[in-house]
Amino acid sequence: MKTAEIHVEVAPELALFVPHARRVGVHPLAVDGVSTLGHVIESLGVPLTEVGTLLVDGREVPVAHIPGDGERVAVRPVSRPQPVPGAPLRFLLDVHLGTLARRLRLLGVDTAYESTDIGDPALAARSAAEKRVMLSRDRGLLRRRELWAGAYVYSTSPDDQLRDVLARFAPALHPWSRCTACNGVLRAAAKEEVAEQLKGGTQKSYDVFARCEECGRAYWKGAHHRQLEEIVARALAEFA
């Protein structure tokens, strides 16, 4: 009995996920007549979080489509900016994305971050419970069905990671409004309120402060402020 076979073309943007031999052109793939197209695409290595439109013989189909013999499948990437319906746009980052988490918070984007490895099931459960988009470079984590939503972080460079997330999701930017340590909201604070956190030189040199409503951490325009201002300015220039 002849094995059923479909012909799959993966968009160039998704080529890094599939074996090298399948990265260009249309390639045959055996199917069993039972598995969904979503399962078939994942078996190639492509997380469904990265898949936008699926076309079968030119018509759009859902991931639940059962592919049949001879069908031609085109796998397209998600659209940008990508809409995230049903909840305010918020993120959850795994243990490997600490710098990205701090930069998103610097821009005022609601960003939860796990500084220890709590495991994929716990991360997926938190994503679902808090309706947060899971950002990760872990493809296995992004395949978990419990996730509310997810996205693969394509680069290892924090600068490129930030640009990718801002381009993909277009979050509203409110720089200097969140604590980079805990994600809490910042408010203006008098010097007397944060005096216990200030060293002698800082207390003499600065008069404008903010304080996190969650963890109490104090902020002022210190030695690294210019570097942070440059990150904010680049993001606002390109994505505000």
SEVEX-808166 format. One record per residue: x, y, z of N, C-alpha, C in turn. Coordinates in steps of 0.2 Angstrom, whole numbers. Layout:
N
+-------+-------+-------+-------+-------+-------+-------+-------+-------+
|   n.u |   n.v |   n.w |  ca.u |  ca.v |  ca.w |   c.u |   c.v |   c.w |
+-------+-------+-------+-------+-------+-------+-------+-------+-------+
|     X |     Y |     Z |     X |     Y |     Z |     X |     Y |     Z |
...
+-------+-------+-------+-------+-------+-------+-------+-------+-------+
This chain:
240
+-------+-------+-------+-------+-------+-------+-------+-------+-------+
|   n.u |   n.v |   n.w |  ca.u |  ca.v |  ca.w |   c.u |   c.v |   c.w |
+-------+-------+-------+-------+-------+-------+-------+-------+-------+
|     4 |    -6 |     0 |     0 |     0 |     0 |     4 |     6 |     0 |
|     3 |    11 |    -4 |     7 |    17 |    -5 |     6 |    21 |     1 |
|    12 |    24 |     4 |    11 |    29 |     9 |     9 |    35 |     7 |
|     4 |    38 |    11 |     2 |    45 |     9 |     7 |    50 |    10 |
|     7 |    55 |     6 |    13 |    60 |     6 |    10 |    67 |     4 |
|    13 |    72 |     8 |    11 |    79 |     7 |    18 |    82 |     5 |
|    17 |    88 |     2 |    23 |    92 |     0 |    23 |    99 |     3 |
|    29 |   100 |     7 |    29 |   105 |    12 |    34 |   110 |    10 |
|    32 |   117 |    10 |    37 |   122 |     9 |    37 |   127 |    15 |
|    42 |   127 |    19 |    43 |   132 |    25 |    46 |   138 |    23 |
|    43 |   144 |    25 |    45 |   150 |    24 |    52 |   151 |    26 |
|    56 |   156 |    22 |    63 |   157 |    24 |    64 |   159 |    31 |
|    59 |   163 |    34 |    60 |   165 |    41 |    60 |   160 |    46 |
|    57 |   154 |    44 |    56 |   148 |    49 |    61 |   143 |    47 |
|    66 |   144 |    42 |    70 |   139 |    40 |    75 |   136 |    45 |
|    77 |   141 |    50 |    82 |   138 |    55 |    79 |   133 |    60 |
|    72 |   132 |    60 |    69 |   126 |    64 |    70 |   120 |    61 |
|    70 |   119 |    54 |    70 |   113 |    51 |    76 |   110 |    49 |
|    77 |   104 |    47 |    83 |   101 |    45 |    86 |   104 |    39 |
|    92 |   105 |    38 |    95 |   109 |    33 |    93 |   107 |    26 |
|    92 |   100 |    25 |    90 |    98 |    18 |    83 |   101 |    16 |
|    79 |   103 |    21 |    72 |   105 |    20 |    71 |   113 |    20 |
|    77 |   116 |    20 |    76 |   123 |    21 |    74 |   127 |    15 |
|    75 |   125 |     9 |    74 |   128 |     3 |    70 |   124 |    -1 |
|    64 |   126 |    -4 |    60 |   123 |    -9 |    55 |   119 |    -6 |
|    52 |   114 |   -10 |    46 |   110 |    -8 |    48 |   103 |    -7 |
|    47 |   100 |    -1 |    49 |    93 |     0 |    44 |    88 |     2 |
|    44 |    82 |     0 |    39 |    77 |     2 |    40 |    75 |     9 |
|    34 |    74 |    12 |    34 |    72 |    19 |    28 |    66 |    20 |
|    30 |    61 |    23 |    25 |    55 |    24 |    20 |    58 |    30 |
|    13 |    56 |    29 |     8 |    57 |    34 |     4 |    51 |    35 |
|     1 |    51 |    41 |    -3 |    45 |    43 |   -10 |    45 |    42 |
|   -13 |    51 |    40 |   -20 |    52 |    39 |   -24 |    53 |    45 |
|   -20 |    53 |    51 |   -23 |    54 |    58 |   -21 |    60 |    61 |
|   -14 |    62 |    61 |   -11 |    67 |    64 |   -13 |    74 |    61 |
|   -14 |    79 |    65 |   -16 |    85 |    62 |   -10 |    89 |    59 |
|   -11 |    94 |    55 |    -6 |    97 |    51 |    -2 |   101 |    57 |
|    -4 |   103 |    62 |     0 |   106 |    67 |     5 |   102 |    70 |
|     3 |    95 |    71 |     7 |    90 |    74 |    13 |    89 |    69 |
|    11 |    89 |    62 |    16 |    87 |    57 |    21 |    93 |    57 |
|    19 |    99 |    57 |    23 |   105 |    57 |    28 |   105 |    63 |
|    25 |   103 |    69 |    30 |   103 |    75 |    35 |    97 |    74 |
|    33 |    92 |    71 |    37 |    86 |    70 |    43 |    88 |    66 |
|    43 |    93 |    62 |    48 |    96 |    58 |    53 |   100 |    62 |
|    50 |   102 |    68 |    54 |   106 |    72 |    52 |   113 |    73 |
|    47 |   115 |    69 |    44 |   122 |    70 |    39 |   123 |    75 |
|    40 |   127 |    80 |    35 |   128 |    86 |    29 |   132 |    83 |
|    23 |   130 |    85 |    17 |   133 |    82 |    17 |   140 |    84 |
|    20 |   142 |    89 |    20 |   149 |    91 |    23 |   154 |    85 |
|    27 |   151 |    81 |    30 |   154 |    76 |    26 |   154 |    69 |
|    21 |   150 |    69 |    17 |   149 |    63 |    12 |   154 |    62 |
|    11 |   157 |    56 |     5 |   161 |    55 |     0 |   158 |    51 |
|     0 |   159 |    45 |    -5 |   156 |    40 |    -2 |   149 |    38 |
|    -7 |   144 |    37 |    -5 |   138 |    34 |   -10 |   137 |    28 |
|    -6 |   136 |    22 |   -10 |   136 |    16 |    -9 |   129 |    13 |
|   -15 |   126 |    12 |   -15 |   119 |     8 |   -18 |   120 |     2 |
|   -14 |   119 |    -4 |   -16 |   120 |   -10 |   -19 |   127 |   -11 |
|   -16 |   132 |    -8 |   -18 |   138 |    -9 |   -23 |   141 |    -5 |
|   -27 |   137 |    -1 |   -32 |   139 |     4 |   -30 |   139 |    11 |
|   -32 |   144 |    15 |   -30 |   144 |    22 |   -33 |   138 |    26 |
|   -30 |   135 |    30 |   -33 |   130 |    35 |   -30 |   131 |    42 |
|   -34 |   128 |    47 |   -32 |   128 |    54 |   -27 |   123 |    55 |
|   -23 |   123 |    61 |   -18 |   118 |    63 |   -22 |   111 |    64 |
|   -28 |   111 |    65 |   -32 |   105 |    66 |   -33 |   101 |    60 |
|   -32 |   104 |    54 |   -33 |   101 |    48 |   -29 |    94 |    47 |
|   -32 |    89 |    45 |   -29 |    83 |    44 |   -27 |    82 |    36 |
|   -20 |    82 |    35 |   -18 |    83 |    28 |   -19 |    76 |    25 |
|   -20 |    77 |    18 |   -22 |    71 |    14 |   -16 |    70 |     9 |
|   -16 |    64 |     6 |   -11 |    63 |     1 |   -11 |    68 |    -5 |
|    -5 |    70 |    -7 |    -4 |    74 |   -12 |    -5 |    82 |   -11 |
|    -7 |    84 |    -5 |    -8 |    91 |    -3 |    -1 |    94 |    -3 |
|    -2 |   101 |    -5 |     4 |   105 |    -5 |     3 |   110 |     1 |
|     8 |   110 |     5 |     7 |   114 |    11 |    12 |   120 |    11 |
|    10 |   126 |    13 |    15 |   131 |    13 |    14 |   134 |    21 |
|    20 |   134 |    24 |    20 |   136 |    31 |    23 |   144 |    31 |
|    18 |   148 |    34 |    20 |   155 |    34 |    22 |   157 |    41 |
|    26 |   162 |    42 |    27 |   165 |    49 |    22 |   169 |    51 |
|    22 |   171 |    58 |    17 |   175 |    61 |    17 |   182 |    58 |
|    12 |   186 |    57 |    12 |   193 |    55 |    15 |   197 |    60 |
|    18 |   203 |    58 |    21 |   208 |    62 |    18 |   215 |    61 |
|    15 |   218 |    66 |    15 |   217 |    73 |    10 |   211 |    74 |
|    11 |   207 |    78 |     7 |   201 |    80 |     2 |   203 |    85 |
|    -5 |   202 |    83 |   -10 |   204 |    89 |   -10 |   198 |    94 |
|   -11 |   200 |   100 |   -12 |   195 |   105 |   -19 |   197 |   109 |
|   -24 |   194 |   106 |   -31 |   196 |   109 |   -32 |   193 |   116 |
|   -37 |   196 |   119 |   -40 |   193 |   125 |   -37 |   195 |   132 |
|   -32 |   199 |   132 |   -29 |   201 |   138 |   -24 |   207 |   137 |
|   -22 |   211 |   142 |   -17 |   216 |   141 |   -10 |   213 |   139 |
|    -6 |   216 |   135 |     0 |   213 |   133 |     5 |   213 |   138 |
|     7 |   207 |   141 |    12 |   206 |   146 |    16 |   200 |   144 |
|    22 |   200 |   147 |    27 |   195 |   145 |    29 |   191 |   151 |
|    32 |   185 |   150 |    35 |   181 |   155 |    41 |   178 |   151 |
|    47 |   179 |   154 |    54 |   177 |   152 |    57 |   172 |   156 |
|    60 |   167 |   153 |    64 |   162 |   157 |    70 |   164 |   159 |
|    74 |   159 |   163 |    80 |   161 |   166 |    85 |   164 |   162 |
|    85 |   162 |   156 |    91 |   164 |   151 |    90 |   171 |   148 |
|    85 |   174 |   150 |    83 |   181 |   146 |    83 |   187 |   151 |
|    88 |   187 |   156 |    87 |   192 |   161 |    89 |   199 |   158 |
|    94 |   199 |   154 |    95 |   206 |   151 |    89 |   209 |   147 |
|    86 |   205 |   143 |    80 |   207 |   139 |    75 |   209 |   144 |
|    74 |   205 |   149 |    68 |   207 |   154 |    70 |   214 |   157 |
|    76 |   215 |   159 |    77 |   222 |   162 |    76 |   227 |   157 |
|    78 |   226 |   151 |    77 |   231 |   146 |    70 |   232 |   144 |
|    66 |   227 |   144 |    58 |   228 |   143 |    55 |   232 |   149 |
|    57 |   230 |   155 |    55 |   234 |   161 |    57 |   241 |   160 |
|    64 |   243 |   158 |    66 |   249 |   157 |    61 |   254 |   153 |
|    59 |   250 |   148 |    54 |   254 |   143 |    47 |   254 |   146 |
|    46 |   251 |   152 |    39 |   251 |   155 |    34 |   246 |   152 |
|    37 |   240 |   150 |    33 |   235 |   147 |    33 |   230 |   153 |
|    26 |   228 |   155 |    25 |   223 |   160 |    28 |   216 |   159 |
|    34 |   215 |   162 |    38 |   209 |   161 |    40 |   205 |   167 |
|    37 |   199 |   168 |    39 |   195 |   173 |    45 |   190 |   171 |
|    49 |   189 |   176 |    55 |   185 |   174 |    57 |   180 |   180 |
|    59 |   174 |   178 |    61 |   169 |   183 |    68 |   169 |   183 |
|    71 |   171 |   188 |    79 |   171 |   189 |    82 |   165 |   191 |
|    77 |   160 |   192 |    80 |   153 |   193 |    76 |   148 |   189 |
|    79 |   142 |   187 |    76 |   138 |   183 |    70 |   134 |   187 |
|    64 |   136 |   186 |    58 |   133 |   189 |    55 |   127 |   185 |
|    58 |   126 |   179 |    55 |   120 |   175 |    50 |   122 |   170 |
|    50 |   119 |   164 |    45 |   121 |   159 |    38 |   120 |   161 |
|    35 |   115 |   165 |    28 |   115 |   167 |    26 |   121 |   171 |
|    31 |   123 |   176 |    29 |   129 |   180 |    29 |   135 |   176 |
|    33 |   136 |   171 |    33 |   142 |   167 |    27 |   142 |   163 |
|    25 |   136 |   160 |    19 |   136 |   156 |    13 |   137 |   160 |
|    13 |   135 |   166 |     7 |   136 |   170 |     6 |   143 |   172 |
|    12 |   147 |   173 |    12 |   154 |   175 |     9 |   158 |   169 |
|    12 |   156 |   163 |    10 |   159 |   157 |     2 |   159 |   156 |
|    -1 |   153 |   158 |    -8 |   152 |   157 |   -12 |   156 |   163 |
|    -9 |   156 |   169 |   -13 |   159 |   174 |   -13 |   166 |   174 |
|    -7 |   169 |   172 |    -7 |   176 |   172 |    -8 |   179 |   165 |
|   -10 |   175 |   160 |   -11 |   177 |   153 |    -5 |   181 |   150 |
|     1 |   178 |   151 |     7 |   182 |   148 |    10 |   178 |   142 |
|    13 |   182 |   138 |    16 |   179 |   132 |    23 |   176 |   134 |
|    24 |   170 |   134 |    30 |   166 |   136 |    36 |   168 |   130 |
|    41 |   171 |   132 |    47 |   172 |   128 |    53 |   168 |   130 |
|    55 |   164 |   125 |    60 |   159 |   126 |    64 |   157 |   120 |
|    70 |   154 |   121 |    74 |   151 |   116 |    73 |   143 |   116 |
|    69 |   141 |   121 |    68 |   134 |   122 |    62 |   131 |   118 |
|    63 |   128 |   113 |    58 |   126 |   108 |    53 |   121 |   112 |
|    56 |   117 |   116 |    52 |   112 |   120 |    47 |   115 |   124 |
|    49 |   121 |   127 |    45 |   125 |   131 |    39 |   128 |   127 |
|    41 |   130 |   121 |    36 |   133 |   117 |    31 |   128 |   114 |
|    32 |   122 |   115 |    27 |   117 |   112 |    22 |   115 |   117 |
|    23 |   117 |   123 |    19 |   115 |   129 |    12 |   118 |   128 |
|     7 |   113 |   128 |     0 |   115 |   127 |    -3 |   120 |   132 |
|     0 |   120 |   138 |    -3 |   124 |   143 |    -2 |   132 |   142 |
|     3 |   133 |   138 |     5 |   140 |   137 |    -1 |   144 |   135 |
|    -2 |   150 |   137 |    -7 |   155 |   135 |    -5 |   157 |   128 |
|     1 |   159 |   127 |     4 |   162 |   121 |    12 |   162 |   122 |
|    15 |   161 |   116 |    22 |   161 |   117 |    26 |   164 |   110 |
|    32 |   165 |   111 |    36 |   167 |   105 |    43 |   165 |   106 |
|    46 |   163 |   101 |    53 |   161 |   101 |    58 |   168 |   100 |
|    63 |   168 |   104 |    68 |   174 |   104 |    73 |   171 |    99 |
|    74 |   175 |    94 |    78 |   172 |    88 |    86 |   173 |    89 |
|    87 |   179 |    93 |    94 |   181 |    93 |    97 |   179 |   100 |
|   104 |   179 |   101 |   107 |   179 |   108 |   110 |   186 |   110 |
|   109 |   191 |   105 |   111 |   197 |   107 |   105 |   201 |   110 |
|   106 |   204 |   116 |   101 |   208 |   120 |    98 |   214 |   115 |
|   103 |   217 |   112 |   100 |   222 |   107 |    96 |   220 |   102 |
|    97 |   214 |    99 |    93 |   211 |    93 |    87 |   208 |    96 |
|    88 |   205 |   102 |    82 |   202 |   106 |    76 |   208 |   107 |
|    79 |   213 |   110 |    74 |   219 |   111 |    71 |   221 |   105 |
|    74 |   222 |   100 |    71 |   225 |    93 |    67 |   220 |    91 |
|    68 |   213 |    91 |    64 |   208 |    88 |    57 |   208 |    92 |
|    57 |   208 |    99 |    51 |   208 |   103 |    47 |   215 |   102 |
|    50 |   220 |   101 |    46 |   227 |   100 |    43 |   227 |    93 |
|    47 |   224 |    88 |    44 |   224 |    81 |    39 |   219 |    81 |
|    39 |   213 |    84 |    34 |   208 |    83 |    28 |   210 |    87 |
|    28 |   213 |    93 |    22 |   214 |    97 |    20 |   221 |    98 |
|    24 |   226 |    96 |    23 |   233 |    97 |    19 |   235 |   103 |
|    23 |   233 |   109 |    20 |   235 |   115 |    20 |   243 |   116 |
|    15 |   245 |   120 |    16 |   252 |   122 |    22 |   253 |   126 |
|    25 |   259 |   125 |    32 |   260 |   129 |    31 |   266 |   134 |
|    32 |   265 |   140 |    32 |   270 |   145 |    38 |   270 |   149 |
|    44 |   273 |   146 |    50 |   272 |   149 |    51 |   275 |   156 |
|    55 |   272 |   160 |    56 |   274 |   167 |    50 |   273 |   172 |
|    46 |   269 |   170 |    40 |   268 |   174 |    39 |   262 |   178 |
|    44 |   257 |   177 |    44 |   251 |   180 |    51 |   249 |   184 |
|    51 |   246 |   189 |    57 |   243 |   192 |    60 |   238 |   188 |
|    67 |   239 |   186 |    70 |   234 |   182 |    72 |   228 |   186 |
|    71 |   228 |   193 |    73 |   223 |   197 |    67 |   218 |   198 |
|    61 |   221 |   199 |    55 |   217 |   201 |    49 |   218 |   197 |
|    49 |   223 |   192 |    44 |   224 |   188 |    38 |   228 |   191 |
|    39 |   230 |   197 |    34 |   234 |   201 |    34 |   241 |   197 |
|    29 |   245 |   199 |    28 |   252 |   197 |    32 |   257 |   201 |
|    35 |   262 |   197 |    39 |   267 |   201 |    35 |   273 |   202 |
|    36 |   276 |   207 |    33 |   283 |   209 |    38 |   288 |   211 |
|    37 |   294 |   210 |    42 |   299 |   213 |    43 |   299 |   220 |
|    49 |   300 |   223 |    50 |   299 |   230 |    54 |   305 |   232 |
|    53 |   307 |   238 |    57 |   312 |   241 |    64 |   309 |   244 |
|    69 |   313 |   244 |    75 |   310 |   246 |    75 |   307 |   253 |
|    71 |   310 |   257 |    70 |   307 |   264 |    67 |   300 |   264 |
|    63 |   299 |   259 |    60 |   292 |   259 |    65 |   287 |   257 |
|    70 |   288 |   253 |    75 |   283 |   251 |    82 |   284 |   254 |
|    82 |   289 |   259 |    89 |   290 |   262 |    93 |   284 |   264 |
|    89 |   279 |   267 |    93 |   273 |   270 |    97 |   270 |   264 |
|    95 |   271 |   258 |    98 |   267 |   252 |   104 |   271 |   249 |
|   105 |   277 |   251 |   109 |   282 |   248 |   116 |   282 |   252 |
|   121 |   282 |   248 |   128 |   283 |   251 |   129 |   291 |   251 |
|   135 |   292 |   254 |   136 |   300 |   255 |   136 |   304 |   249 |
|   140 |   301 |   244 |   141 |   305 |   238 |   134 |   306 |   234 |
|   130 |   300 |   234 |   124 |   300 |   231 |   119 |   305 |   234 |
|   119 |   305 |   241 |   115 |   310 |   244 |   116 |   317 |   243 |
|   122 |   318 |   242 |   124 |   325 |   241 |   123 |   328 |   234 |
|   124 |   323 |   229 |   124 |   325 |   222 |   117 |   324 |   218 |
|   112 |   321 |   221 |   106 |   320 |   218 |   100 |   322 |   222 |
|    95 |   325 |   219 |    89 |   327 |   222 |    83 |   324 |   219 |
|    83 |   321 |   214 |    77 |   318 |   210 |    77 |   310 |   211 |
|    72 |   307 |   214 |    72 |   300 |   215 |    65 |   297 |   213 |
|    65 |   290 |   212 |    59 |   287 |   211 |    60 |   280 |   216 |
|    54 |   277 |   218 |    55 |   271 |   222 |    49 |   266 |   219 |
|    51 |   260 |   220 |    47 |   255 |   217 |    42 |   254 |   223 |
|    35 |   253 |   221 |    30 |   252 |   225 |    30 |   245 |   228 |
|    33 |   240 |   224 |    33 |   233 |   226 |    39 |   232 |   231 |
|    45 |   233 |   229 |    51 |   231 |   232 |    54 |   236 |   236 |
|    52 |   243 |   235 |    55 |   248 |   239 |    62 |   251 |   236 |
|    64 |   248 |   231 |    71 |   250 |   228 |    71 |   257 |   225 |
|    76 |   261 |   227 |    77 |   268 |   225 |    80 |   268 |   218 |
|    78 |   273 |   214 |    81 |   275 |   208 |    83 |   282 |   207 |
|    89 |   284 |   204 |    91 |   290 |   203 |    95 |   290 |   196 |
|    97 |   296 |   194 |   101 |   296 |   188 |   108 |   296 |   189 |
|   110 |   289 |   190 |   117 |   288 |   192 |   122 |   287 |   187 |
|   128 |   284 |   188 |   133 |   283 |   183 |   131 |   280 |   177 |
|   127 |   275 |   177 |   125 |   271 |   171 |   119 |   274 |   167 |
|   117 |   280 |   169 |   110 |   283 |   167 |   111 |   284 |   159 |
|   117 |   287 |   157 |   117 |   289 |   150 |   117 |   283 |   146 |
|   120 |   277 |   148 |   119 |   271 |   144 |   112 |   268 |   143 |
|   108 |   269 |   149 |   101 |   267 |   149 |    97 |   272 |   144 |
|    99 |   279 |   145 |    95 |   283 |   140 |    96 |   282 |   133 |
|   102 |   279 |   131 |   103 |   277 |   124 |    99 |   272 |   122 |
|    98 |   267 |   127 |    93 |   261 |   125 |    86 |   263 |   124 |
|    84 |   268 |   129 |    77 |   271 |   128 |    76 |   275 |   122 |
|    81 |   279 |   120 |    81 |   283 |   114 |    80 |   279 |   108 |
|    84 |   274 |   107 |    84 |   270 |   101 |    77 |   267 |   101 |
|    75 |   264 |   106 |    68 |   261 |   106 |    63 |   265 |   104 |
|    63 |   271 |   107 |    58 |   276 |   105 |    58 |   279 |    98 |
|    64 |   280 |    96 |    65 |   282 |    89 |    62 |   277 |    84 |
|    63 |   271 |    85 |    61 |   266 |    80 |    54 |   263 |    82 |
|    52 |   263 |    88 |    45 |   259 |    89 |    40 |   263 |    93 |
|    41 |   269 |    95 |    36 |   273 |    99 |    30 |   274 |    94 |
+-------+-------+-------+-------+-------+-------+-------+-------+-------+
